[in-house]
Every structure is written in structure tokens, then in C-alpha cells.
Amino acid sequence: MIEAHLAHSQETTPQESIHAMPADALRAPDIRFWAIYENDVPLGCGALKDLGDGLAEVKSVHVAASARRRGLARQIMTFLEAEARHAGYQIMALETGSSLLPAFDAARALYHSLGYEPCDPIPGYIPDPYSVFLRLGLEPRSE
């Protein structure tokens, strides 16, 4: 799944603007990684990286081409939000491809539908015309 995610990034994004993480980097102690399986076949994945100060970065969200249009990306993002809330984060943030990269149109639409809003570059990034930075506040929900 990670190899497919990296290949997608290589195919769709200028080299200097790729922020996808290889598998060995996803094993870092500040990252938690999950995958969705069906019949022992990985269909999608996503991760949270602890940036400190109550901020979690969404990383490596990917759905296999054969499993797209089934709502799996939304399921992954909803799961990541629940995990971030459970861990006590106040904000989730992410970097994705800008409108200059049409391959990321669906991802941006999904993130906006989930309530993510544009923000300044998150820690570890610099402004880049091929990147969009989005954030979601994790204020406590009213019961």
C-alpha cells in the first residue's frame, strides 16, 4: 500500500513537492499507522504524526485504485479523527496537492466536506504552489 502511495506521488507531483513518507519513516515513534483490509488484501491506509502542542498531522492516506469510489477514504479520515480525539489532540492538519495537481481534486473535495479549512503551512513545511495546507479543529462535541 505504501509503495502504491509513493508511486502515485511520483506520477502526479513534481519531485521537489513530494511529501509522502516511505515505509521506514512511518515506523517512527511519533507516528501511528493503520490499514483497511478486505479478505487479507490491503485496500487503504492512513497515519497520524504527532507534531506536539496538540497538533496531529494526517499522513499517507491512500486507497488502492481498485477500491476507490467505495467511501474508504472517508472511512479512513473518520477513523483518524476519532483516534486523534481519543489521543487528546486539538487540531488535525494535513498537506495535499493544490489545484495545480488535478490528481488531488477528489482528496481536496473530501477534506473540505469533512470540515477541513485552509491554513498556513504546518510545521516542517514551507509554502509551495503545489501544496495546500488544511486543518480541522477538534473542539469537544456537544452531546
Secondary structure, DSSP 8 states (H G I E B T S, - for coil): -HHHHHHHHHHHS-GGG-----TTGGGSTTEEEEEEEETTEEEEEEEEEEEETTEEEEEEEEE-GGGTTSSHHHHHHHHHHHHHHHHT-SEEEEEEE-TT-GGGHHHHHHHHHTT-EE-S--TT----TTEEEEEEE------
